[in-house]
Every structure is written in structure tokens, then in C-alpha cells.
Amino acid sequence: MAAPCSSGVAPERAAPSSGMYKLEIELRRGHNLAVRDRGGSSDPYVKFKLAGKEVFRSKTIHKNLNPVWDEKVTLIMDSLSEPLYIKVFDYDFGLQDDFMGSAYLYLESLEQQRYCTHCRSLHGTGCCLTLRPRLQEVIFQFHLIKRHLWYNNNFVCVDQQQQSVRLSELHRKSQLWRGIVSIALIEGRNLIPMDPNGLSDPYVKFRLGPQKYRSKTLSPQWREQFDLHLYEETGGVLELTVWDRDTGRRDDFIGRCQLDLSTLTKEQTHHLELPLEESRGYVVLLVTLTASAHVSIADLSITPLDDLQERREILRRYGLWKSFSNFRDVGIVQVKVMRAEGLMAADVTGKSDPFCVLELNNDRLQTHTVYKNLSPEWNKVFTFNVKDIHSVLEVTVFDEDRDRSADFLGKVVIPLLRIRNGEQKGYVLKNKELTGPTKGVIYLEIDVIYNTVKAALRTVVPAEQKYIEEEPKVSKQLLQQNFNRVKRCVMVLISYGTYINSCFEWESAQRSIVSFVLFVVVVWNFELYMLPLALLLLLLWNFFFSSSRETAEMDSEPKGFMDKLYAIQDVFISVQSALDEVASYGERIKNTVNWTVPFLSWLAITALCLATLLLYLIPLRYLVLAWGVNKFTKKLRDPYMIDNNELLDFLSRVPSDVQVMQHRELKVDPGQSPNKRRRTNLS
């Protein structure tokens, strides 16, 4: 039996803190943990953190205040100066787990080559306390070994370079996933109605290790597909919870279920009906486990696409002969992250601890941290699998902070279709909103290899949605920006309409004559195939003759407070007027059908009967020609005629719902007649 070691509140006898160490930890059990759930229990799990980074997370023991984990983990360290933080959480099926307590252990207080059993008391503030009765406790066993290597028959310590290589290798392996879980959420069956009307607005939350996904809130038929990463060779446990969305208050919990992925056969689609554990009903899924394609992290000296044999193999895999196999594997992208220059200083020392994060849809990899440097060199190569050629590669530089979340230093987004293979390029970093530059330039070299046929076929299927997206917030600036975008689109349509109307108005005789002849020829010879032909000609015209294909830049001119206030006021007035006009025309059409004004409804019946008779007797081609001739000659027949739209003029006579309410007569109250009021006043 292992002898207990000292309490570890403070190191009295420090072991040497240089060299490479292996720490073997056995997480045994917890005792008398805090209650965090409504039922008087908790679902505890444990996190180990070292130097501000999470190095281990235990499994979750459901509904137990005295859990038994019996899990082992081995950590490789190059120093014992940092304490090991132990934090216990209650697993919540929402987005935020409840904190239950924490403790820490000074590693320098451990004796080498000896198994030590520790009983740690937890405290809500993270302080380390001495053991007291009835306190929360977690029991561990530690075994600390100093790592050595045999070299030329001599027993020597590992040098610093080998330590860094080993730690970099551990960091690399911790990020790479071993497979992909493709999940198609089909429907829910026989779910308990949670709303007073006997219905529900259900959605499903998924959790696989640290990954989370939330489905749409719909009727029980969701019909959506997404992928999660497999980091464990055994597969792990997929956890599902079903919730009912309630506006203005906390969502109602419907039920939960779990799926052990190790029981599923790989490369095969499984149709599953998972019963809810704490409620009635089922969740229907299609689950497929597939091996991970090209995902890797390497040094510049081991670049996959620089190897001619491997490059030929990749080109063959994504050649035209492989166009109809594995449609989800469109291609690969290789990103060489060289260095950055002139980064922002985020620390009080005037330096930063930068690291780089690369994201392609929901795939995320990152470099190591270069400490105290504003011009770091990473020299790493990252390879991603491309599932959609229209994806955007996001490269973000952060400053590492041990005590809090990382600070943002800059970001750049690169559409895959804009990449030029083999070109090393410096990208100016942008701010979080990607609207302007910030300090620093990052140097990348990117190569994309993909199958054109697969990329084209994937274009017409739903795009992959990001699992983690910021909740939308009310923003006056964003409202004004979106309004201006819509306004620009509307103004383009109005300009086209004005140009066409100028042909009817004979502002330019030459242009009107050409338009009239073209209209008559096209209508007389029109066939259905001419519609896509016209769009094709428009695209070709813009390809050859468009002066600039760049989109218009956003208005970034700085404005004063009063200018911003007036601009927001104009936006609200314009939006209010537009909504009123759209709603009014919709209500007028409805009131025409509902016989709100019988005279107008009879008039509409007469016009529809006449239109039906004309379309029955006269071919549509002749009617369109007659309409066009009338429009072109109207100004010639009567130069002073005011142009109008008969349909809109008719609808303007039909009252909207607001006008119907305003026109409604109020009933007279007999108790308040004039004679009665006069008698009351006389008395």
C-alpha cells in the first residue's frame, strides 16, 4: 500500500526542478462533493491544469456525490515549478458547467520514485486547505519519475532540445483527431409536450468531449447534418439532451440519452432510435464513423506536398478519375505558417506571447507559443481536409495569458478559391470585425489541391455550419450598415427601372427606337430556352467588359456623435416607412379577397373575367406585344400624359387593416344619450 505523502500546502523540500519528468496520476474517487443539480445530486468530472493549460479531463460520473473514477494519466514536464491545479465541475447539459471546487498541488513537494496518495480538500475560491471533516475531498495517487536516456552505455539526462521536441510532439498529438463522426439528426418521436397548447419547440444539444453542437429549434423533424471529431481511439460517448425552447425564460429540459461510439462499426451508416432516459420519446439519428483524412502538423523540414512521391499520390487521389468516389473528400489545403512581424504588445513588459490558430469551418489547429516576442517564428506546416472549396481559412494570432483567456492580436481570412499555390505572402492582420488593419503582418504559404467535379457537386448542397457562433446582439451600427447594404441593392434596381422607363418616355429617340425594335423581335421569336441564354450572355458580358469586379467598400469615414445620431434616426424612419408600405399592400390584397369593400371586389372579379377571356382567346405573345406597343407609343400619342400603374392604383383604393379599424363606427351607449345627460345635469 502506498504511503501517504505530505499535505503539499507549501513545498518544504524541493526536488530539483530541471530536466524531464514523468508524472503518473491515478484519480481515484471523490467524497461528499457539492450539490449542483435540482435533484440534490451532481454529475462531477475533474480537470487538471498545468501552466494555465488543461492537460487532462476525467469522465463524468452521473448523479453521484461520492464518485469513483479510477482513471490514470501520464504527464511529461520539463519543470516542477508550476503547481498542478485540480478543478471539479458539475456537468451541465447547457452550455456552461457548474464549478464545484478546486485545489492545487506543489509538484516540487513530491518525492521521486515513490507512490504518494493525496487527499485534497476543495474550496470554491481555488485555495488549498488542510483536511477537515465533511469537506469536499478528492483522492489521488501520484508517482513522479525523472526521465533519462541511455547513450553510449552511459546514463545521462535528456538535454533541453530533446525536451522541447518531446513537448512539441505531445502538443501536436493532442490536437489531431483520429476520425470523424457524421451525424444526421432526423426527428424526435413521441416527445412530451411542454407548452400549454400541447406542443413543444424542441432542439437537441450534442456533446462529444469538449465539442458541442446545438440543433435548430423546429418541429420534431430537424433534418440537419453535421460532423464532430473523434480524438479517442475507443470512440468516446456521444451525449444528447433534448430541450424545449421558451422565449423570455429558462428552456425546459425534456430528456437525455447517450451513445457509446465504440459499439458502432466504422465506415458504415447506422440508423439509430435512441430512447430518452428520463422521459418518454425517441431521437432518430443516422451516424457514420469514418477515418480522418489529411490532417497533420509538421515542421517545415517534413512538408507533405514537397515530397514528390506523396504529391503525385495526392494529385492522383483528387484527379478526374476519382470524381465520383467519396464526395465529402473534395481536396486538401496545406498551410505553412512561417512567421509574424511587428505584432501588438499585449503584456505590460512591452512584449507578447503569440501563438497562431488556424480554422477551416469546424477544424481547428494551432501552433506552439513563442514567449516574449513581437516577431515570432513558428515554421510549422498544417494540413486540412477540404470538404467545401468555398470555405474560408481563418488565421488568428493570440497572446497567451496564463490566468485568463488569450488576448486577440489580429486576424486574416483567406477564401480557398483565391489562393495561389506555392506563393509565400505577407498578410496584414485585421481587427476582430475584419473592417480595418491592426498591427502586424503574418507570412503564409498555402497550397490547395481539389477535385473540380466534387467541388461543383458540393456547391449545391447545404454548407457546413459553425458549431460555435456568437449570439446576435442589438447593434445600431450594424443596423445602419445592413440598411445601407439593402439600400444600395434597391438603388441598383431603381436605376435599371429608370433606364427602362426612359425608353418608354422617349428621352433619347435613338435609344427608344432600338429598344422598341429589339422588344418586338424578342417577343415575336421568344422561346423558353432564351431565359438561361440571356443570363449566360449577361455573365459573359460582365466577364469580358466589366471594369472592376471588386465589391464596393464600406463607408469607413469617421463621423461625429450628432451625425451618427441623425443617421440612425434616418434608418429607423426609412425602415418604419418601408415596413408600413409592405404590410399595407399585403393587407389590401387580403381585404380585396375578403370582400371588405364589395364594390372593389366586384371590380376585381370583372377584371379577372376579362383577363381570363383574353388569355383564352388570344395567344400570350400577342398580348405582350400589344402591351409593349402601348407603352412605347403612349408618350408619342399624348406627350403630356402622366404615367401610372393601374394595378397599384387599384390597390391604393383598398383600405389596409389600420384604415379599416379607423373607419369602423363605434356603437352608441344608450345610457349616455344627450337627453339623459341633460336630465342628469338639471337634477
C-alpha positions in Angstrom: 0.0 0.0 0.0 1.3 3.4 -0.9 2.4 5.6 2.0 0.7 9.0 2.2 2.9 12.0 1.4 2.9 15.4 2.9 -0.1 17.7 2.5 1.6 19.7 -0.2 0.3 23.1 1.1 3.8 24.5 0.6 6.9 22.8 -0.6 9.3 22.3 2.3 11.9 20.2 0.5 12.1 21.0 -3.2 13.2 18.4 -5.7 15.4 19.5 -8.5 13.2 21.4 -11.0 15.3 21.0 -14.1 15.2 18.1 -16.6 12.4 16.0 -18.0 9.9 14.4 -15.6 7.1 11.9 -16.0 4.2 12.3 -13.5 1.8 9.4 -13.3 -1.5 10.3 -11.7 -4.3 8.0 -10.6 -7.6 9.8 -10.0 -9.4 7.5 -7.6 -12.6 9.0 -6.1 -14.4 12.0 -4.6 -16.2 12.3 -1.2 -19.0 14.5 -0.1 -19.0 16.7 -3.2 -21.2 19.8 -3.5 -24.8 19.6 -4.7 -25.3 21.4 -8.0 -28.5 19.8 -9.6 -32.1 20.3 -8.6 -32.5 16.7 -7.6 -29.9 17.0 -4.8 -27.1 15.4 -6.7 -24.3 16.3 -9.2 -22.6 15.0 -12.3 -18.9 15.6 -11.4 -15.8 15.4 -13.5 -12.2 16.6 -12.9 -9.9 18.8 -14.8 -6.1 19.0 -14.4 -4.4 22.3 -15.4 -0.7 22.9 -15.6 0.8 26.3 -16.5 -2.6 27.6 -17.4 -3.4 24.8 -19.9 -5.8 21.9 -19.5 -3.8 18.6 -19.6 -6.5 16.1 -18.6 -10.2 15.8 -18.2 -11.8 12.8 -16.5 -15.0 11.0 -17.4 -18.3 12.2 -16.0 -20.0 10.3 -13.1 -23.7 11.0 -13.3 -25.8 11.6 -10.2 -23.2 10.9 -7.6 -21.7 13.0 -4.7 -19.2 10.2 -3.9 -17.9 9.3 -7.4 -15.3 6.7 -8.2 -13.3 7.5 -11.3 -10.3 5.1 -11.2 -8.6 6.8 -14.1 -4.9 7.1 -14.9 -3.0 9.8 -16.8 0.7 10.4 -17.5 2.1 13.9 -17.9 5.5 14.8 -19.4 7.0 18.0 -17.9 10.3 19.9 -18.2 9.8 21.7 -14.9 8.2 21.2 -11.4 8.0 24.9 -10.7 4.3 25.2 -11.7 1.7 23.8 -9.4 -0.9 21.3 -10.6 -4.4 22.8 -10.4 -7.3 20.4 -9.8 -10.8 21.7 -10.6 -14.1 19.8 -10.2 -17.1 20.7 -12.3 -20.7 19.5 -12.4 -21.5 18.5 -16.0 -24.5 20.6 -17.2 -26.3 19.8 -20.3 -26.4 23.5 -21.0 -23.5 25.5 -22.4 -21.9 26.2 -19.1 -20.9 23.6 -16.5 -21.2 24.5 -12.8 -18.0 25.0 -10.8 -17.8 22.7 -7.7 -14.4 23.4 -6.2 -10.7 23.4 -6.7 -7.3 22.7 -5.1 -3.7 22.6 -6.2 -0.6 20.6 -5.5 3.0 21.8 -5.4 4.9 19.2 -7.6 8.2 20.1 -6.0 6.9 18.6 -2.7 6.6 15.1 -4.3 9.2 12.5 -3.6 10.6 10.9 -6.7 10.3 7.2 -7.5 7.6 6.8 -4.8 3.8 6.4 -5.0 2.1 9.1 -2.9 -1.6 9.1 -2.0 -3.1 12.6 -1.5 -6.5 13.6 -0.2 -7.3 17.1 -1.5 -10.0 19.3 0.1 -11.8 21.5 -2.4 -12.7 25.2 -1.9 -14.8 27.4 -4.0 -12.2 30.1 -4.3 -9.5 27.7 -5.5 -7.5 27.9 -2.3 -5.8 24.9 -0.8 -6.9 24.0 2.7 -6.0 21.4 5.3 -8.3 18.4 5.6 -11.4 19.0 7.7 -14.3 16.6 8.4 -17.3 16.9 5.9 -15.4 18.9 3.4 -15.4 18.1 -0.3 -12.5 15.7 -0.9 -10.8 14.2 -4.0 -8.3 11.4 -3.6 -5.3 10.9 -5.9 -2.2 8.8 -6.2 1.0 10.4 -7.7 4.2 8.8 -9.0 7.0 11.2 -10.1 9.9 9.9 -12.2 12.8 11.8 -13.6 13.2 10.7 -17.3 16.7 9.6 -18.5 18.1 8.2 -21.7 20.8 5.6 -22.3 23.5 6.9 -24.6 26.9 5.2 -25.3 26.2 2.9 -22.3 26.1 6.0 -20.0 23.0 7.0 -18.0 22.5 10.7 -18.8 19.7 13.3 -18.5 17.8 14.4 -21.6 19.1 17.7 -22.9 16.9 20.8 -23.4 16.5 20.4 -27.1 15.2 16.9 -26.8 12.8 18.0 -24.1 11.4 20.7 -26.4 11.0 18.2 -29.2 9.1 15.8 -26.9 6.8 18.6 -25.6 6.1 19.9 -29.1 5.2 16.3 -30.2 2.8 16.0 -27.3 1.2 19.3 -28.2 0.9 18.2 -31.8 -0.7 14.9 -31.0 -3.2 16.4 -28.6 -4.8 18.5 -31.4 -5.1 15.8 -34.1 -8.3 13.9 -34.4 -8.4 10.2 -35.3 -11.7 10.1 -37.1 -14.9 11.9 -37.9 -18.5 11.3 -36.7 -21.0 12.3 -39.3 -24.4 12.8 -37.6 -27.7 13.3 -39.4 -30.4 14.4 -36.9 -33.6 13.2 -38.4 -36.5 13.6 -35.9 -38.0 13.2 -32.5 -40.8 10.8 -31.8 -43.4 10.8 -29.0 -41.8 13.7 -27.2 -43.6 15.1 -24.1 -45.4 18.4 -25.0 -44.1 21.1 -22.7 -46.2 24.1 -23.7 -49.8 24.8 -22.5 -51.0 24.4 -26.1 -49.9 20.8 -26.1 -46.9 21.4 -28.4 -43.2 22.0 -27.9 -40.3 23.8 -29.7 -37.7 21.2 -29.2 -34.0 21.3 -30.0 -31.1 18.9 -29.3 -27.7 19.6 -27.7 -24.8 17.3 -28.6 -21.6 16.8 -26.7 -18.6 14.7 -27.5 -15.7 15.5 -25.2 -15.1 19.3 -25.4 -17.1 19.6 -28.6 -20.7 20.9 -28.5 -23.4 21.4 -31.1 -26.9 22.7 -30.9 -29.6 21.9 -33.5 -32.2 24.3 -34.8 -35.5 24.8 -33.0 -38.1 23.3 -35.2 -40.9 20.8 -35.1 -39.6 17.4 -34.1 -38.3 16.8 -37.7 -35.0 18.6 -37.8 -33.3 17.1 -40.9 -29.9 18.5 -40.4 -26.4 17.1 -40.7 -23.1 17.9 -39.0 -19.7 16.4 -38.2 -17.8 16.0 -34.9 -14.2 15.0 -34.4 -13.0 11.7 -32.7 -10.0 12.3 -30.5 -10.1 9.0 -28.7 -9.3 5.7 -30.3 -12.1 4.0 -28.4 -14.6 6.5 -29.9 -15.9 8.1 -26.8 -19.5 8.7 -25.6 -21.9 11.0 -27.5 -24.2 12.7 -25.1 -27.6 14.1 -26.3 -30.1 16.3 -24.4 -33.5 17.5 -25.7 -34.8 20.9 -24.6 -38.0 22.9 -25.2 -37.3 26.5 -26.2 -39.1 29.1 -24.2 -38.9 32.8 -25.0 -38.2 35.1 -22.1 -37.5 32.3 -19.5 -35.3 29.3 -19.0 -35.7 26.5 -21.5 -37.4 23.3 -20.3 -35.5 20.0 -20.1 -37.2 17.2 -21.9 -34.8 14.2 -21.7 -31.3 12.9 -22.3 -29.6 9.8 -23.9 -26.1 8.6 -24.6 -24.5 6.7 -27.4 -21.2 4.7 -27.0 -19.4 5.2 -30.3 -17.1 2.2 -29.6 -20.0 -0.1 -30.3 -20.5 1.1 -33.9 -18.9 -0.4 -36.9 -16.7 2.1 -38.9 -17.3 3.1 -42.5 -21.0 2.1 -42.1 -24.1 4.2 -41.7 -26.2 3.3 -38.6 -29.9 4.1 -38.3 -30.5 4.6 -34.6 -33.5 5.3 -32.4 -32.2 6.4 -29.0 -34.8 6.3 -26.2 -34.7 9.2 -23.7 -33.6 8.1 -20.2 -35.7 10.5 -18.1 -38.7 10.9 -20.3 -40.6 9.2 -23.0 -39.8 9.5 -26.6 -37.0 8.8 -29.1 -34.4 10.7 -31.0 -33.7 9.3 -34.5 -30.2 9.6 -35.9 -28.0 8.4 -38.8 -24.4 8.0 -37.5 -21.3 7.2 -39.6 -17.8 6.8 -38.3 -15.0 7.4 -40.8 -11.3 7.6 -40.6 -9.8 11.1 -40.6 -8.4 12.2 -43.9 -5.4 14.6 -44.4 -5.0 16.3 -41.0 -1.4 16.8 -39.8 1.0 19.2 -38.1 4.7 19.0 -39.0 7.9 21.1 -39.2 9.0 22.8 -42.4 11.5 20.0 -42.9 8.7 17.5 -43.2 6.3 19.1 -45.7 3.9 16.6 -47.3 3.4 18.4 -50.6 7.2 18.9 -51.0 7.7 15.2 -51.3 7.3 14.5 -55.0 6.0 10.9 -54.5 3.4 12.0 -51.9 2.4 14.9 -54.1 1.8 12.6 -57.1 -0.3 10.3 -54.8 -2.4 13.3 -53.7 -2.8 14.6 -57.2 -3.9 11.1 -58.3 -6.4 10.9 -55.4 -8.1 14.1 -56.5 -7.8 13.6 -60.2 -10.8 13.5 -62.6 -10.9 9.6 -62.5 -11.8 9.8 -58.8 -14.6 12.3 -59.2 -17.4 10.0 -58.2 -16.0 8.4 -55.0 -16.3 9.9 -51.5 -18.0 13.2 -52.4 -17.2 14.7 -49.0 -13.5 14.5 -49.6 -13.1 17.4 -52.0 -9.3 18.1 -51.5 -6.6 19.2 -49.1 -5.1 22.5 -48.1 -1.6 22.8 -46.8 -0.7 25.9 -44.8 2.9 26.9 -44.0 2.9 29.3 -41.0 6.3 30.9 -41.3 6.5 34.0 -39.0 4.9 37.2 -38.0 6.4 40.7 -37.7 5.5 43.8 -35.8 2.8 42.4 -33.6 0.9 44.3 -31.0 2.4 44.4 -27.4 -0.2 42.8 -25.1 1.9 42.5 -21.9 3.0 45.2 -19.5 6.6 44.4 -20.4 6.1 45.6 -24.0 6.2 42.1 -25.4 3.6 39.3 -26.2 3.4 35.6 -26.1 1.9 34.9 -29.5 0.5 31.7 -30.9 -1.5 31.2 -34.1 -4.8 29.4 -34.5 -5.9 28.1 -37.9 -9.6 27.4 -38.6 -11.3 25.8 -41.6 -15.0 25.6 -40.9 -15.0 23.5 -37.7 -11.5 22.1 -38.0 -9.1 23.9 -35.6 -5.3 23.6 -35.2 -2.8 25.9 -33.6 0.9 26.5 -33.3 3.1 26.5 -30.2 3.6 29.7 -28.2 6.7 31.8 -28.7 7.2 33.7 -25.5 8.2 37.3 -25.1 8.5 38.1 -28.8 6.8 40.5 -31.2 8.3 38.9 -34.3 7.8 35.1 -33.7 8.9 32.3 -36.0 6.7 29.2 -35.9 7.8 27.4 -39.0 5.0 24.8 -38.9 3.1 23.1 -41.6 -0.7 22.3 -41.2 -2.7 20.2 -43.5 -6.6 20.2 -43.5 -9.1 18.1 -45.4 -11.3 20.3 -47.7 -15.0 19.4 -47.6 -16.1 22.6 -49.4 -13.9 24.6 -51.8 -15.9 27.7 -50.9 -14.7 27.6 -47.3 -12.6 30.4 -45.8 -9.4 29.8 -44.0 -9.2 31.9 -40.8 -5.8 32.6 -39.3 -5.9 34.4 -35.9 -3.0 35.4 -33.7 -3.5 35.5 -29.9 -1.4 36.4 -26.9 -1.2 33.6 -24.3 -2.2 34.5 -20.8 -2.0 32.0 -18.0 -4.5 33.5 -15.7 -7.2 34.4 -18.2 -8.4 33.9 -21.8 -6.0 34.7 -24.6 -5.8 38.3 -25.9 -6.6 39.0 -29.6 -3.7 40.3 -31.6 -5.0 40.1 -35.2 -6.8 38.0 -37.8 -6.9 37.4 -41.5 -9.4 35.4 -43.6 -8.5 33.8 -46.9 -11.0 32.2 -49.3 -9.6 29.0 -50.6 -10.5 29.9 -54.2 -8.3 33.0 -54.0 -5.2 31.1 -53.0 -2.2 30.9 -55.4 -0.3 27.7 -54.8 3.3 28.0 -53.7 3.2 31.7 -53.2 4.7 32.9 -49.9 2.8 36.1 -49.0 2.6 38.5 -46.1 -1.0 39.2 -44.9 -1.7 42.4 -42.9 -3.6 41.5 -39.8 -7.1 42.9 -39.3 -9.2 43.7 -36.3 -11.9 41.4 -34.9 -14.6 42.9 -37.2 -12.3 42.5 -40.2 -13.1 46.1 -41.2 -9.6 47.6 -40.7 -5.9 46.9 -40.1 -4.2 46.3 -36.8 -0.5 46.0 -36.0 1.4 43.1 -37.5 2.0 41.0 -40.7 1.9 37.2 -40.8 3.7 35.3 -43.6 2.0 32.2 -45.0 2.5 29.8 -47.9 -0.7 28.0 -48.9 -1.3 25.1 -51.4 -4.8 23.8 -52.3 -5.4 20.6 -54.3 -9.0 19.7 -55.0 -11.2 17.8 -57.4 -13.2 20.2 -59.6 -16.2 17.9 -60.2 -16.6 17.1 -56.5 -16.3 20.8 -55.7 -19.0 21.6 -58.2 -21.3 19.0 -56.8 -20.7 20.1 -53.2 -21.7 23.6 -54.2 -25.4 22.7 -54.5 -25.7 21.0 -51.0 -26.1 22.9 -47.7 -22.9 24.4 -46.4 -21.4 23.3 -43.1 -22.5 25.5 -40.2 -20.1 26.5 -37.4 -20.8 24.8 -34.1 -19.7 27.8 -32.0 -21.1 31.2 -33.2 -21.6 34.3 -31.2 -25.1 35.1 -30.2 -26.6 38.0 -32.2 -26.6 41.3 -30.4 -28.5 44.5 -30.9 -26.2 46.9 -32.7 -27.2 50.3 -34.0 -24.0 50.5 -36.2 -24.8 47.0 -37.6 -28.4 48.0 -38.3 -27.3 51.1 -40.2 -24.7 49.1 -42.2 -27.2 46.4 -43.2 -29.8 49.1 -44.1 -27.2 50.8 -46.3 -26.5 47.5 -48.0 -30.1 46.9 -48.8 -30.5 50.5 -49.9 -27.6 50.1 -52.4 -29.3 46.9 -53.8 -32.6 48.7 -54.1 -31.0 51.7 -55.8 -29.4 49.4 -58.4 -32.8 48.0 -59.2 -34.3 51.5 -59.3 -31.6 52.7 -61.7 -32.4 49.8 -64.1 -36.1 50.6 -63.9 -35.3 54.3 -64.5 -33.3 53.4 -67.6 -36.1 51.2 -69.0 -38.7 53.9 -68.3 -36.6 56.4 -70.1 -37.0 54.2 -73.2 -40.8 54.5 -72.8 -40.5 58.3 -72.3 -38.5 58.8 -75.5 -35.8 60.8 -73.7 -33.4 59.6 -76.4 -35.1 58.9 -79.7 -32.3 56.6 -81.0 -32.3 54.5 -77.8 -36.1 54.2 -77.8 -36.3 53.1 -81.4 -33.6 50.5 -80.9 -35.4 49.2 -77.7 -38.7 49.1 -79.5 -37.4 47.1 -82.4 -35.5 44.7 -80.0 -38.6 44.2 -77.9 -40.8 43.3 -80.9 -38.2 40.9 -82.3 -37.6 39.1 -79.0 -41.3 38.8 -78.1 -42.2 37.6 -81.6 -39.5 34.9 -81.6 -39.3 34.1 -77.9 -38.7 30.5 -76.8 -38.2 29.3 -73.2 -34.6 28.4 -73.8 -33.8 32.1 -74.2 -34.2 32.8 -70.5 -31.0 30.9 -69.4 -29.3 32.1 -72.6 -30.0 35.7 -71.5 -28.4 35.1 -68.1 -25.4 33.4 -69.8 -24.9 36.4 -72.1 -25.1 38.7 -69.0 -22.4 36.8 -67.2 -20.1 36.7 -70.3 -20.6 40.4 -70.8 -19.5 41.2 -67.2 -16.6 38.8 -67.5 -15.1 40.4 -70.6 -16.2 44.1 -70.3 -16.7 44.7 -66.5 -14.2 47.4 -65.5 -13.9 46.2 -61.9 -15.1 43.0 -60.2 -14.3 44.3 -56.7 -17.2 44.9 -54.4 -17.8 48.4 -53.0 -16.0 49.2 -49.8 -17.9 50.1 -46.7 -18.1 53.7 -45.7 -15.4 54.0 -43.1 -15.2 57.8 -42.9 -15.3 58.8 -39.2 -18.4 60.6 -38.1 -19.3 62.7 -35.1 -21.8 61.8 -32.5 -24.6 64.0 -33.9 -24.0 62.7 -37.4 -24.3 59.1 -36.1 -27.5 60.0 -34.2 -29.1 61.6 -37.3 -28.0 58.6 -39.4 -29.6 56.1 -37.0 -32.8 58.2 -36.9 -33.0 58.2 -40.7 -32.5 54.4 -40.7 -35.4 53.9 -38.3 -37.7 56.2 -40.2 -36.9 54.5 -43.5 -37.3 51.0 -42.1 -40.5 52.1 -40.4 -41.9 53.5 -43.7 -40.8 50.5 -45.7 -42.4 48.0 -43.3 -45.6 50.1 -43.3 -45.8 50.1 -47.1 -45.1 46.4 -47.5 -47.7 45.5 -44.8 -50.3 47.8 -46.3 -50.1 46.3 -49.7 -50.3 42.8 -48.2 -53.4 43.7 -46.2 -55.0 45.4 -49.2 -54.7 42.2 -51.3 -56.2 40.2 -48.4 -59.0 42.7 -48.0 -59.8 42.5 -51.7 -60.3 38.8 -51.4 -62.2 39.1 -48.1 -64.8 41.5 -49.6 -64.0 44.2 -47.2 -65.2 46.7 -49.9 -67.7 44.9 -52.0 -67.5 47.4 -54.9 -63.8 46.8 -55.3 -64.1 43.1 -55.0 -66.8 43.1 -57.8 -64.5 45.3 -59.9 -61.6 42.8 -59.4 -64.0 39.9 -60.5 -64.8 41.8 -63.6 -61.2 42.4 -64.5 -60.2 38.8 -63.8 -63.1 37.5 -66.0 -61.9 39.8 -68.8 -58.3 38.7 -68.4 -59.3 35.0 -68.4 -61.3 35.5 -71.6 -58.5 37.4 -73.4 -55.9 34.8 -72.4 -58.2 32.0 -73.6 -58.9 33.6 -77.0 -55.6 35.4 -77.7 -52.1 33.9 -77.5 -49.9 35.4 -74.8 -47.3 36.5 -77.4 -49.8 38.9 -79.0 -51.0 40.3 -75.6 -47.4 41.1 -74.6 -46.8 42.7 -78.0 -49.9 44.8 -77.5 -48.8 45.9 -74.0 -45.4 46.8 -75.3 -46.6 48.8 -78.3 -49.0 50.7 -75.9 -46.2 51.5 -73.5 -43.8 52.7 -76.3 -46.4 54.8 -78.1 -48.2 56.3 -75.1 -45.8 59.2 -74.9 -46.0 59.8 -78.7 -49.8 59.8 -78.6 -50.1 62.1 -75.7 -46.8 63.9 -74.7 -48.4 65.3 -71.5 -49.8 62.1 -70.2 -48.8 61.2 -66.6 -47.5 57.7 -66.4 -49.2 55.4 -63.9 -49.5 51.7 -62.8 -53.2 50.5 -63.0 -52.7 47.7 -60.5 -51.1 49.8 -57.8 -53.7 52.5 -58.4 -56.4 49.9 -57.8 -54.8 48.6 -54.6 -54.4 52.1 -53.2 -58.2 52.3 -53.1 -58.5 49.2 -50.9 -58.2 50.0 -47.2 -55.5 48.4 -45.1 -56.3 46.8 -41.7 -55.3 50.1 -39.9 -57.7 52.1 -42.1 -60.4 49.5 -41.6 -60.1 49.9 -37.9 -60.1 53.7 -38.2 -63.2 53.7 -40.4 -65.1 51.4 -38.1 -68.1 53.1 -36.4 -68.4 52.9 -32.6 -71.7 51.8 -31.1 -73.7 54.4 -29.2 -74.2 53.7 -25.5 -77.9 54.2 -24.7 -77.0 55.1 -21.1 -75.1 58.1 -22.3 -77.7 59.7 -24.7 -77.9 63.5 -24.8 -81.4 63.6 -23.2 -80.3 61.5 -20.3 -77.2 63.6 -19.8 -79.4 66.8 -19.8 -81.7 65.4 -17.1 -78.8 64.4 -15.0 -77.3 67.9 -15.2 -80.6 69.6 -14.3 -81.1 67.4 -11.2 
